[in-house]
Amino acid sequence: MRTAEILFLPLEKCHKLVTCSNCTASTYIIIMFQYCRQLCFITVLGLSFGGGGQIAWAQVQENKPPFVDHNSRVPQDLQSKPLSYKGFKYLPQLTLTGKYDSNIFISSQDEIGDYSLATTPEITIAKEYGRFASSLNLKTNIERFASESSENKNTYSAEFESDFYANSRWTIPFNAAYYDSVLDRSSPIGNLSTSEKPLEFSSWNANTGIIRKFNRLSLSLIGSYSEITYKDGISVQNGTPVVLSDNDRSTMGLNLGLVYELPREGSSDGVPEHYLFANVIGGRQDFKRLSYSNGAFSGVDKSRDTLSVLVGFKTGYKGILNAQLGAGILNQYFEDPTLDDTSTYDLLANIDFALTKKATLNFLAGRDISQDNDIVQGIVLTDYNLGLDYEIKHNLYSSLSLGYTTSEFDTIDREDEDYSAGLELYYVLNPKFSAKASASHVFRDSTQDLRDYKRNIFMLSLTGRL
């Protein structure tokens, strides 16, 4: 998830708060309803190190190409319909995923491959009552490996979202979430590739605020709070501790957002095509321990204040071009006088270009700061992705993705370059059953010894819905 993204959704989806399981360290969601006949305006605001949220995307997501969501192309008659009972909507589903990973330990020399099978039950329950709209999503993922049982993992998540629509101009959003998951070994931080088993973490977050819609101007003020806790591990190489618990922290944040609709010349439906937006996000991170050094928590205090500013422009042209462009700054102000404050530029680019009615070209670019217990002042991540989404048939879709990510480590002489390429096929048999198949290749070029690796991943998943 980039530092900010502005999305357009069909009106029937406007009454559901959007969440993201692979968001940045403090991603939260602000909804700006435009109450027009065709579209609602949703601003997704994420702060990499400021208020609210979880953990940087690089720490929890496998380093593989981000394939597009094909659901927008699926015909209405093939889309799953929720069950209804006493005013509630239920959407249960079960996904089985088989995977082969050629380098499960992310080794630069002795690659070990293995097969795994993951079972993922999930249910979403939604309810609208008067001016309230709420939903609850419960999900678990149970993955078992054929040979390397140390990689077996169970993850859980619970997400609650609610909106109160006071009137056409005032909205009060609220959401809360809990995650119990594992860190991915491909993350550039720490020594995750050397631990005996994947390291676990748990986190929770909540945010709420107000959104005010004027004629062309929308303002939002959202407050957030989160906590995250890590479990330490043991190195499989020499038995030394792999310590991440000095990254345990709480985060508070406050986000001021602004969106302004530019007049549309000759518009007959009143739907604007161009927007200006600005986000100012301040936050405070308090670390529960000093950094781990020389066998004890005796290092520096990493607590910090944060401030980010992002301004940008969103435009659409006749359904052919949709572009979101933004730039800003990311600042950190450390409490420990021995640490220098940092400032770097922020970047947002999300461009969709419809080559034909069945093919869409997408370009994404973003910038973020990831936390590391070894790199006290963080890792600056810059991410670029180029994708092509193509509708082969009305129920068969393909996605090609190319990615490039740089990881710049402060205070040490290290820089990583990650390259990725992948192909995915998505087949919808009927509203109850669908299937996905994908193949991806990732390799890392690092200036530090033993940090390079290459990896091939092949996946096949089947999803069934009631």
C-alpha positions as CSV (number, residue, x, y, z in Angstrom):
1,M,0.0,0.0,0.0
2,R,1.4,3.3,-1.0
3,T,1.5,6.4,1.3
4,A,-1.7,7.5,-0.2
5,E,-4.1,6.2,-2.8
6,I,-7.3,7.7,-4.1
7,L,-9.8,5.2,-5.4
8,F,-13.1,5.3,-7.1
9,L,-15.7,2.6,-6.3
10,P,-19.2,1.9,-7.5
11,L,-21.9,3.5,-5.4
12,E,-23.1,0.1,-4.1
13,K,-19.7,-0.4,-2.5
14,C,-19.7,3.0,-0.8
15,H,-21.3,1.7,2.4
16,K,-18.5,-0.6,3.2
17,L,-15.3,0.6,4.8
18,V,-12.3,-0.8,2.9
19,T,-9.5,-2.6,4.7
20,C,-6.1,-3.8,3.6
21,S,-4.2,-6.8,5.0
22,N,-1.0,-5.7,3.5
23,C,-0.9,-2.1,4.5
24,T,2.1,-0.1,5.8
25,A,3.1,0.4,9.4
26,S,0.2,2.7,10.1
27,T,-2.2,2.5,7.3
28,Y,-5.7,3.6,8.0
29,I,-8.7,4.5,6.0
30,I,-10.6,7.8,5.5
31,I,-13.8,7.8,3.5
32,M,-14.9,10.9,1.6
33,F,-18.4,10.4,0.3
34,Q,-19.3,12.6,-2.6
35,Y,-23.0,11.4,-2.7
36,C,-23.2,11.5,-6.5
37,R,-25.2,9.2,-8.7
38,Q,-22.3,7.1,-10.0
39,L,-19.3,7.3,-7.7
40,C,-18.2,7.8,-4.2
41,F,-14.8,9.2,-3.3
42,I,-12.6,7.2,-1.0
43,T,-9.2,8.4,0.2
44,V,-6.9,5.7,1.7
45,L,-4.3,7.4,3.8
46,G,-1.2,5.5,5.0
47,L,1.6,6.8,7.2
48,S,4.7,4.6,7.3
49,F,5.9,5.6,10.7
50,G,3.4,7.9,12.1
51,G,0.0,7.5,13.7
52,G,-1.9,4.3,14.0
53,G,-1.6,0.9,12.3
54,Q,0.6,-2.1,12.1
55,I,3.9,-2.9,10.6
56,A,5.7,-2.0,7.4
57,W,4.6,-4.0,4.4
58,A,8.1,-5.3,3.8
59,Q,8.0,-7.1,7.2
60,V,4.8,-9.1,6.7
61,Q,4.4,-9.6,2.9
62,E,6.2,-12.1,0.8
63,N,8.4,-10.4,-1.7
64,K,6.6,-11.3,-4.9
65,P,4.7,-9.3,-7.6
66,P,1.5,-7.6,-6.5
67,F,-1.1,-8.9,-8.8
68,V,-4.2,-6.9,-9.6
69,D,-7.7,-7.6,-8.2
70,H,-9.7,-9.0,-11.1
71,N,-13.1,-8.7,-9.4
72,S,-13.9,-5.4,-11.1
73,R,-14.0,-7.3,-14.4
74,V,-16.1,-10.2,-13.3
75,P,-19.7,-10.0,-14.7
76,Q,-22.5,-9.5,-12.3
77,D,-24.0,-12.9,-12.9
78,L,-20.7,-14.6,-11.8
79,Q,-20.1,-12.5,-8.7
80,S,-20.9,-14.2,-5.4
81,K,-24.0,-13.2,-3.5
82,P,-24.0,-13.0,0.3
83,L,-26.4,-15.0,2.4
84,S,-29.1,-13.1,4.3
85,Y,-30.6,-13.8,7.7
86,K,-32.5,-11.5,10.0
87,G,-31.1,-8.4,8.4
88,F,-27.4,-9.6,8.4
89,K,-25.4,-10.4,5.3
90,Y,-23.0,-13.3,5.4
91,L,-20.2,-14.2,3.0
92,P,-18.3,-17.3,4.1
93,Q,-15.6,-18.8,1.9
94,L,-12.9,-21.4,2.0
95,T,-9.6,-21.2,0.0
96,L,-7.1,-24.1,-0.5
97,T,-3.7,-23.0,-1.7
98,G,-0.9,-25.3,-2.9
99,K,2.5,-23.7,-3.2
100,Y,6.1,-24.6,-4.2
101,D,8.8,-22.2,-3.0
102,S,12.3,-22.9,-4.3
103,N,14.0,-21.0,-1.5
104,I,11.9,-21.0,1.7
105,F,14.8,-19.9,4.0
106,I,15.9,-17.0,1.6
107,S,19.4,-18.4,1.5
108,S,22.1,-16.9,-0.8
109,Q,23.9,-20.2,-1.1
110,D,22.2,-23.4,0.1
111,E,18.7,-23.1,-1.4
112,I,16.0,-25.4,0.0
113,G,12.7,-25.8,-1.7
114,D,9.5,-27.3,-0.3
115,Y,5.8,-27.7,-1.0
116,S,3.0,-26.4,1.3
117,L,-0.7,-26.5,1.6
118,A,-2.7,-23.7,3.1
119,T,-6.3,-23.8,4.3
120,T,-7.9,-20.3,4.7
121,P,-11.5,-20.1,6.0
122,E,-12.9,-16.6,6.1
123,I,-16.3,-15.0,6.8
124,T,-17.6,-11.5,6.4
125,I,-20.7,-10.4,8.3
126,A,-22.3,-7.0,7.4
127,K,-25.3,-5.1,8.8
128,E,-27.0,-1.8,7.9
129,Y,-29.2,-0.3,10.5
130,G,-30.6,3.2,10.0
131,R,-27.7,5.5,9.5
132,F,-25.1,2.8,10.6
133,A,-23.3,0.4,8.3
134,S,-21.0,-2.2,9.9
135,S,-19.0,-5.2,8.9
136,L,-16.9,-7.9,10.7
137,N,-14.3,-10.0,8.9
138,L,-12.8,-13.1,10.6
139,K,-10.0,-15.0,8.9
140,T,-7.4,-17.6,9.6
141,N,-4.6,-19.2,7.5
142,I,-3.2,-22.6,8.4
143,E,-0.2,-23.6,6.3
144,R,1.7,-26.9,6.5
145,F,4.9,-27.8,4.7
146,A,5.7,-31.2,3.3
147,S,9.3,-31.5,4.6
148,E,10.3,-28.4,6.6
149,S,7.8,-28.5,9.4
150,S,9.6,-25.7,11.2
151,E,8.0,-23.4,8.6
152,N,4.4,-24.4,9.5
153,K,2.4,-21.4,10.5
154,N,-1.0,-20.3,11.8
155,T,-2.2,-16.7,11.4
156,Y,-5.4,-15.0,12.5
157,S,-7.1,-11.7,11.9
158,A,-10.3,-9.9,13.0
159,E,-11.4,-6.6,11.5
160,F,-14.4,-4.5,12.5
161,E,-15.6,-1.5,10.6
162,S,-18.5,0.8,11.1
163,D,-19.7,4.1,9.6
164,F,-22.3,6.5,11.0
165,Y,-23.9,8.8,8.4
166,A,-25.2,11.7,10.3
167,N,-26.4,13.4,7.2
168,S,-25.3,14.0,3.6
169,R,-22.4,16.2,4.9
170,W,-21.2,14.4,8.1
171,T,-19.7,10.9,8.4
172,I,-18.1,9.3,11.4
173,P,-15.9,6.3,10.5
174,F,-14.6,3.8,13.0
175,N,-12.5,0.6,12.6
176,A,-10.6,-1.7,14.8
177,A,-8.4,-4.8,14.0
178,Y,-6.3,-7.5,15.6
179,Y,-3.7,-9.6,13.8
180,D,-1.7,-12.6,15.0
181,S,0.8,-13.4,12.2
182,V,4.5,-14.1,11.3
183,L,7.2,-12.0,9.7
184,D,8.2,-13.0,6.2
185,R,11.8,-14.2,5.8
186,S,12.3,-12.2,2.6
187,S,12.1,-8.9,4.6
188,P,15.3,-6.9,4.3
189,I,15.3,-6.2,8.1
190,G,17.2,-8.1,10.8
191,N,18.3,-11.7,10.5
192,L,14.9,-13.3,9.8
193,S,16.4,-15.7,7.3
194,T,18.5,-17.3,10.0
195,S,15.9,-17.9,12.7
196,E,14.9,-21.5,13.5
197,K,11.3,-20.7,12.6
198,P,9.3,-17.7,11.3
199,L,9.1,-15.1,14.0
200,E,5.6,-14.2,15.3
201,F,4.1,-10.9,16.1
202,S,0.7,-9.6,17.3
203,S,-0.9,-6.2,16.8
204,W,-4.1,-4.3,17.2
205,N,-5.2,-0.9,16.0
206,A,-8.2,1.4,16.2
207,N,-9.1,4.7,14.5
208,T,-12.0,7.1,14.4
209,G,-12.7,10.7,13.5
210,I,-15.0,12.9,11.5
211,I,-15.5,13.7,7.8
212,R,-17.2,16.9,6.6
213,K,-18.4,17.4,3.1
214,F,-18.9,21.0,1.8
215,N,-19.8,21.9,-1.8
216,R,-16.5,21.0,-3.5
217,L,-14.4,20.6,-0.4
218,S,-14.1,17.6,1.9
219,L,-12.2,17.8,5.2
220,S,-11.4,14.9,7.5
221,L,-9.8,14.6,11.0
222,I,-8.9,11.0,12.0
223,G,-7.1,9.9,15.2
224,S,-5.5,6.5,15.6
225,Y,-3.8,4.2,18.1
226,S,-2.0,0.9,17.7
227,E,0.3,-1.5,19.5
228,I,2.6,-4.2,18.2
229,T,4.5,-6.9,20.0
230,Y,7.2,-9.3,18.6
231,K,8.4,-12.7,19.8
232,D,12.2,-13.4,19.7
233,G,13.8,-16.4,18.2
234,I,17.1,-18.4,18.0
235,S,19.5,-18.5,15.1
236,V,19.7,-21.9,13.5
237,Q,23.4,-21.1,12.5
238,N,25.0,-20.5,15.9
239,G,22.2,-20.5,18.6
240,T,22.4,-16.8,19.3
241,P,19.2,-14.8,19.9
242,V,17.4,-13.2,17.1
243,V,15.9,-10.3,18.9
244,L,13.0,-8.2,17.6
245,S,11.2,-7.4,20.9
246,D,13.1,-4.1,21.1
247,N,10.8,-3.1,18.3
248,D,7.7,-3.5,20.6
249,R,5.9,-0.1,20.4
250,S,2.7,1.9,20.6
251,T,1.8,4.5,18.0
252,M,-0.6,7.5,18.2
253,G,-1.4,9.6,15.2
254,L,-3.6,12.4,13.9
255,N,-4.4,12.9,10.2
256,L,-5.8,16.0,8.6
257,G,-7.1,15.4,5.1
258,L,-8.4,17.7,2.4
259,V,-9.9,16.9,-1.0
260,Y,-11.1,19.6,-3.5
261,E,-13.2,18.9,-6.6
262,L,-12.2,20.9,-9.6
263,P,-15.1,22.0,-11.9
264,R,-15.8,19.8,-14.8
265,E,-16.3,21.6,-18.1
266,G,-19.5,20.6,-20.0
267,S,-20.5,18.0,-17.4
268,S,-24.1,16.8,-17.6
269,D,-24.0,14.4,-14.7
270,G,-22.2,16.6,-12.2
271,V,-19.5,14.0,-11.6
272,P,-16.1,15.7,-11.2
273,E,-13.1,14.3,-13.1
274,H,-10.3,16.1,-11.3
275,Y,-9.4,16.5,-7.7
276,L,-6.7,18.1,-5.6
277,F,-5.8,16.5,-2.2
278,A,-3.5,17.2,0.7
279,N,-2.7,15.1,3.8
280,V,-0.9,16.2,7.0
281,I,-0.2,13.4,9.4
282,G,1.5,13.7,12.8
283,G,2.4,10.8,15.0
284,R,4.2,9.6,18.1
285,Q,5.9,6.3,18.6
286,D,6.9,5.1,22.0
287,F,9.2,2.0,22.2
288,K,8.9,-0.2,25.2
289,R,12.6,-1.1,25.4
290,L,15.9,0.3,24.5
291,S,17.5,-1.2,21.5
292,Y,19.2,-4.6,22.0
293,S,23.0,-4.3,22.2
294,N,25.7,-6.5,23.5
295,G,23.3,-9.1,25.0
296,A,21.0,-6.6,26.8
297,F,18.4,-3.9,26.1
298,S,21.0,-1.2,26.8
299,G,21.2,0.7,23.5
300,V,19.5,3.9,22.3
301,D,15.9,5.0,22.8
302,K,14.2,4.8,19.4
303,S,11.0,6.8,20.5
304,R,10.2,9.5,18.0
305,D,7.8,12.1,16.8
306,T,6.8,11.9,13.1
307,L,5.4,14.3,10.5
308,S,4.5,13.7,6.9
309,V,2.9,15.9,4.3
310,L,1.6,14.7,0.9
311,V,-0.1,16.8,-1.8
312,G,-1.3,15.6,-5.1
313,F,-3.7,15.5,-8.0
314,K,-6.2,12.9,-9.2
315,T,-7.6,12.9,-12.7
316,G,-9.7,10.7,-15.0
317,Y,-10.4,10.9,-18.7
318,K,-13.4,9.2,-20.3
319,G,-12.7,6.0,-18.5
320,I,-9.5,5.6,-20.4
321,L,-7.0,7.2,-18.1
322,N,-7.0,7.4,-14.3
323,A,-4.0,8.9,-12.7
324,Q,-3.1,9.8,-9.1
325,L,0.1,11.7,-8.5
326,G,1.5,13.1,-5.3
327,A,4.7,14.2,-3.6
328,G,5.7,15.3,-0.1
329,I,8.0,14.8,2.8
330,L,8.6,12.2,5.6
331,N,10.2,13.4,8.8
332,Q,11.4,11.7,12.0
333,Y,12.3,13.6,15.2
334,F,14.1,11.3,17.6
335,E,13.9,11.7,21.4
336,D,17.5,10.4,22.0
337,P,19.9,13.2,21.4
338,T,22.5,10.8,20.0
339,L,20.2,10.1,17.0
340,D,20.0,12.6,14.1
341,D,16.6,13.6,12.9
342,T,15.8,12.4,9.4
343,S,13.9,13.8,6.4
344,T,13.2,12.3,3.0
345,Y,10.9,12.8,0.1
346,D,7.6,11.0,-0.3
347,L,6.3,9.7,-3.6
348,L,2.9,8.6,-5.0
349,A,2.1,7.4,-8.5
350,N,-0.9,5.2,-9.5
351,I,-1.7,5.3,-13.2
352,D,-4.3,3.1,-15.0
353,F,-4.4,3.3,-18.8
354,A,-7.1,1.3,-20.7
355,L,-5.3,0.0,-23.8
356,T,-8.5,-1.7,-25.0
357,K,-11.8,-2.6,-23.3
358,K,-10.1,-5.8,-22.2
359,A,-6.6,-4.7,-21.3
360,T,-5.4,-2.2,-18.7
361,L,-1.9,-1.0,-18.1
362,N,-1.0,0.0,-14.5
363,F,2.0,1.8,-13.0
364,L,2.5,2.2,-9.2
365,A,5.3,4.0,-7.3
366,G,5.6,4.7,-3.6
367,R,8.0,5.4,-0.8
368,D,8.0,4.3,2.8
369,I,10.1,3.9,5.9
370,S,10.3,0.5,7.5
371,Q,11.4,-0.1,11.1
372,D,14.4,-2.3,12.0
373,N,15.8,-3.2,15.4
374,D,19.3,-3.0,13.9
375,I,18.8,0.0,11.8
376,V,17.6,2.5,14.4
377,Q,16.6,5.2,12.0
378,G,14.8,3.0,9.6
379,I,15.0,1.7,6.1
380,V,13.8,3.9,3.2
381,L,11.9,1.7,0.7
382,T,11.1,2.9,-2.8
383,D,8.8,0.7,-4.8
384,Y,7.9,0.6,-8.5
385,N,5.5,-1.8,-10.2
386,L,4.3,-2.1,-13.8
387,G,1.3,-4.4,-14.5
388,L,-0.9,-5.5,-17.3
389,D,-4.4,-6.8,-16.7
390,Y,-6.1,-8.7,-19.6
391,E,-9.5,-10.3,-19.9
392,I,-9.0,-13.4,-22.0
393,K,-12.7,-14.5,-21.7
394,H,-15.6,-13.2,-19.7
395,N,-14.6,-15.5,-16.9
396,L,-10.8,-15.9,-17.4
397,Y,-8.4,-13.1,-16.6
398,S,-4.6,-12.8,-16.6
399,S,-2.2,-10.4,-14.9
400,L,1.5,-9.7,-15.7
401,S,3.6,-7.8,-13.1
402,L,7.1,-6.4,-13.0
403,G,8.5,-4.9,-9.8
404,Y,11.6,-3.1,-8.6
405,T,12.3,-2.1,-5.0
406,T,15.3,-0.4,-3.4
407,S,16.0,-0.6,0.3
408,E,18.4,2.1,1.6
409,F,19.8,1.4,5.1
410,D,20.7,4.4,7.3
411,T,23.9,4.4,9.3
412,I,25.3,1.2,7.6
413,D,26.9,0.6,4.2
414,R,24.1,-1.5,2.7
415,E,21.6,-1.1,-0.2
416,D,19.3,-3.8,-1.6
417,E,17.7,-3.9,-5.0
418,D,14.8,-6.4,-5.4
419,Y,13.6,-7.4,-8.9
420,S,10.4,-9.4,-9.5
421,A,8.3,-10.7,-12.3
422,G,5.1,-12.8,-12.2
423,L,2.1,-14.1,-14.2
424,E,-1.3,-14.9,-12.7
425,L,-4.4,-16.5,-14.2
426,Y,-7.8,-16.2,-12.5
427,Y,-10.8,-18.4,-13.6
428,V,-14.4,-18.0,-12.3
429,L,-16.4,-21.1,-12.8
430,N,-19.6,-19.7,-11.3
431,P,-20.5,-17.5,-8.3
432,K,-19.6,-20.3,-5.9
433,F,-16.2,-21.4,-7.2
434,S,-13.1,-19.8,-8.6
435,A,-9.4,-20.7,-9.1
436,K,-6.0,-18.9,-9.4
437,A,-2.7,-20.1,-10.7
438,S,0.5,-18.0,-10.6
439,A,4.2,-18.2,-11.1
440,S,6.7,-15.6,-10.0
441,H,10.5,-15.0,-9.8
442,V,12.2,-12.7,-7.3
443,F,15.9,-12.0,-6.8
444,R,17.8,-9.6,-4.6
445,D,21.1,-7.8,-5.3
446,S,22.6,-6.5,-2.1
447,T,25.8,-4.6,-1.4
448,Q,26.2,-6.7,1.8
449,D,27.6,-10.2,1.7
450,L,25.1,-13.2,2.1
451,R,22.1,-10.9,1.5
452,D,21.6,-11.8,-2.1
453,Y,19.0,-14.5,-3.0
454,K,16.7,-15.7,-5.8
455,R,13.4,-17.4,-5.4
456,N,10.7,-19.0,-7.6
457,I,7.2,-19.4,-6.3
458,F,4.4,-21.4,-8.0
459,M,0.9,-21.3,-6.6
460,L,-2.6,-22.9,-7.3
461,S,-5.6,-21.9,-5.2
462,L,-9.3,-23.0,-5.2
463,T,-12.0,-20.9,-3.5
464,G,-15.5,-22.0,-2.6
465,R,-18.3,-19.9,-1.3
466,L,-21.7,-20.8,0.1
